[in-house]
Amino acid sequence: MISIENSNRYIYVKNNPMIFTDPSGMICFYNQRIGRMSCSGPGSGNGYSGTGPGRNNPDYNSVPFVGPTPRACYIVGELIPTSNLGPNIRQLTPVDTFPSDTRDPSTIYMHGNNSSNDASKGCMIMPPQTRTDIPTGEMICVY
């Protein structure tokens, strides 16, 4: 079982279980310190987020395009085929208030790596299987 300290048991339905539902019951947690995605279904894997001194470093949360993906919960978007960020990238849309006033929430993605192993400018870099296994509409909480 996946657990997180002080977790909100209804965040997957936007704190309103009478209106919103999550039929698959899946949720993923991303540890920004080690780059590990842990899911209650398929999608677990290892990656990284951030670049230079901000790579997998929560101390750089507020540094745009250097620090890791900001701490928040995100809804996973549709698979997007691209040539510049690898196949099957996913936009991550914050569930509630975005925790950063220095980063545009529409710039948060989960995508592939590059040959220099430095593709992240604050996005999650995950292997292809992780990107495709997590269903559209599911939630990833970054801690």
C-alpha positions in Angstrom: 0.0 0.0 0.0 1.2 3.5 -0.9 1.1 5.9 2.0 2.1 9.5 2.5 2.3 11.4 5.7 -0.7 13.6 6.3 -2.3 12.3 3.1 -5.8 13.4 2.2 -7.9 10.4 1.5 -10.3 12.3 -0.8 -7.8 14.2 -2.9 -8.3 11.9 -5.9 -11.9 13.1 -6.1 -11.0 16.8 -5.5 -12.2 16.5 -1.9 -15.8 15.9 -3.1 -16.6 12.2 -3.2 -20.3 12.9 -3.7 -19.6 14.7 -7.1 -16.4 13.3 -8.5 -15.4 9.6 -8.9 -12.3 7.6 -9.7 -13.5 4.3 -11.1 -10.0 2.7 -11.4 -9.0 3.8 -7.9 -5.4 4.4 -9.1 -3.1 7.0 -7.7 0.6 7.6 -8.1 3.1 9.3 -5.8 6.3 10.8 -7.1 9.2 11.3 -4.7 11.0 14.4 -5.9 14.1 13.5 -3.8 14.8 10.2 -5.5 12.8 10.4 -8.8 10.7 7.3 -7.9 7.1 6.9 -9.2 5.0 4.5 -7.1 1.5 3.7 -8.3 -1.3 1.6 -6.9 -1.5 0.0 -10.4 0.8 -0.1 -13.4 3.1 2.9 -13.9 5.7 2.7 -11.3 9.3 3.5 -12.4 12.4 5.5 -11.8 13.3 8.9 -13.4 14.3 12.3 -12.3 13.1 15.9 -12.2 15.0 19.2 -12.3 18.4 20.1 -13.8 21.9 20.9 -12.4 21.8 21.5 -8.7 18.0 21.2 -8.8 17.9 17.6 -10.0 15.9 15.6 -7.5 16.5 18.4 -5.0 13.4 19.7 -3.2 15.4 22.6 -1.9 15.1 24.1 -5.4 11.3 23.8 -5.5 10.9 27.5 -6.1 13.6 27.9 -8.7 11.8 27.8 -12.1 13.1 25.4 -14.8 15.9 24.3 -12.4 14.1 22.6 -9.5 12.0 19.5 -9.6 8.4 19.3 -10.5 6.6 21.4 -7.8 4.9 19.6 -4.9 1.2 19.3 -5.8 -1.2 16.7 -7.2 -1.7 16.6 -10.9 -4.1 15.0 -13.4 -2.4 13.1 -16.2 -3.3 14.3 -19.7 -3.7 12.4 -22.9 -0.7 10.9 -24.6 0.8 13.5 -26.9 3.1 12.3 -29.7 6.1 14.7 -30.2 9.5 14.6 -31.7 11.3 17.0 -29.4 10.3 15.5 -26.0 10.1 11.9 -27.0 7.1 9.9 -27.9 4.0 9.9 -25.6 4.5 12.9 -23.4 1.8 13.7 -20.9 0.8 17.2 -19.7 0.3 17.3 -15.9 -2.5 19.7 -14.8 -2.6 20.8 -11.1 -5.7 19.6 -9.2 -6.0 22.6 -7.1 -4.0 25.8 -6.4 -0.6 25.6 -8.0 2.1 26.0 -5.3 4.5 28.2 -7.3 4.2 31.8 -8.3 7.4 31.4 -10.4 6.3 28.6 -12.7 3.4 28.5 -15.3 1.4 25.3 -14.4 0.8 24.7 -18.2 4.6 24.0 -18.6 4.6 20.8 -16.4 4.9 17.6 -18.3 6.0 14.0 -17.9 8.3 13.1 -20.9 11.3 11.2 -22.1 15.0 11.8 -21.6 17.6 13.1 -24.1 21.1 11.7 -25.0 22.7 14.2 -22.6 20.6 12.9 -19.7 19.5 16.4 -18.8 16.1 16.8 -20.4 14.3 18.1 -17.3 13.7 21.8 -16.8 11.3 21.0 -13.9 9.3 18.3 -15.7 9.2 14.6 -14.7 11.5 12.4 -16.9 10.2 8.9 -16.9 10.7 5.8 -19.0 8.3 5.1 -21.9 6.5 2.3 -20.1 5.7 4.5 -17.1 4.4 7.3 -19.3 2.1 4.9 -21.2 0.9 2.7 -18.3 -0.6 5.5 -16.2 -4.2 6.1 -17.6 -5.4 9.5 -18.7 -7.2 11.2 -16.0 -5.4 9.6 -13.1 -3.6 11.5 -10.4 0.1 11.9 -9.6 0.9 13.5 -6.2 4.4 14.9 -5.9 6.0 15.0 -2.5 
